[in-house]
Amino acid sequence: MKAVIYARYSSDNQREESIEGQLRECMAYCKKNDITVLRTYIDRAMSAKTDHRPDFQRMMANMEDGKIGIIITKDLSRLGRNQLHTGLYIEERFPQFGVRYIAIMDNIDTAKGI
């Protein structure tokens, strides 16, 4: 299986270690589950209250181009803070393009019925 990882932290008060920790946990999950990571998308000091984040938008464009099969985040809050928007991505946008979503710390895997 092949996947991408999306990592984000929200403010200048957080540090780069936040991204490193997210990537470390996602990579460990991928290794344990025999998932090949094709790319990482990272937004630094970007709020997740909207989806207006540069690497998030790049990831979505690549998804729509059929270049992504699985999106992995450390937890659901990395994908977004607005529950309505986040739910729409998980329930509608990702399935529309055949993309599986995994939030490892929240035990969410759309291939297993969330």
N, C-alpha and C positions, 0 to 999 in steps of 0.2 A: 504494500500500500504506500501511496505517496501523499504527502501533506505539506501544508504551510503552517507556520506559527505566527500568531499575531500577539504582540506584546505592547503594553502602553503604561505610562504613568501620567498622573494628571497635573502635577504642579511643579514649579521650580523648587519647592521645598523638599520634594523627593529626590532621591539620588539615582545615579546610573546603576547602582547595585540592585535597584528594584527591577530593572530590565534584565540584568544578568541572572537574578534569581528566577524570574519568570521563564527565561530561556532554559536555564539549567533544569528546572522541573519539567518543562515540556519535552526537552531532549531526552531526559531519563524515561519519561512515559513512552516516547516513541521507540527508544531502544528496547524497552521491556516488551512492547507490543509489535515489534518488527515493522515499524513505520519509517519510511525514508522521508527525511525533511528536505524539500526542494528549495525552500526560501523562507526567510523571516521578514515580517513586516513590523516596523517599530515606529510608534509615535511617542515622542518625548514631550513632556509638559503640555499635554493636550487633554482637555476635558472630554469625557465620554458622554456628556449630556446631549450632544448632537453627533451626527456622523460626519461632520465637516473636519476630518482629520486626513492629512495628505496620504499616509501609507495605508490607512483604512480604505480610502477611495481607490488607491492603486490596486489593493487586494480585490476589491469589488469588481473593478474593471477586468482584472485577470480572471476572476471567477466567471464573469459574463462571457469572456472569450474562450471558456472551456479549459483553462490552464490549471484549475484547482479542483481537486476531488475531495479533500478534507481540510477543514480549518480547525486548528487547535489553539486554545487559550488556556492559561493557568486556571482562570475562573471566569464566571459569567460577567463580572463587573469589568473585566478587561475589554470585552466586546462592546459594552455600553452600559450607561447608568440609567437611561430612560427605558423603563420596562416595556412600554408600548413599542418603541422602535426596535429594541432588542428582540422582543417576541416576534415582531413582523419579520425580522431577518431569519430567525430560527424556524418559524412556522411556514413562511412563504417564500422569501427570496432565496435562501439556500436550497430548499427542495426544488424550486423552479429550475435551478441550474444543476441539479443532481449532486449537490455538495453536502457532505456529512459534516456535522459540527460536534466538537468535543470540548467540554470545559472540565479539565481533569480534576480539580479540587471540589467541584460541585457534583461530580459523578453524573454529568450530562453527556449523553452520546445519542445523537439522533438516529443512528443505525439500530439502537436498542430501544427506540421508542421513548427517548428522554427519560 
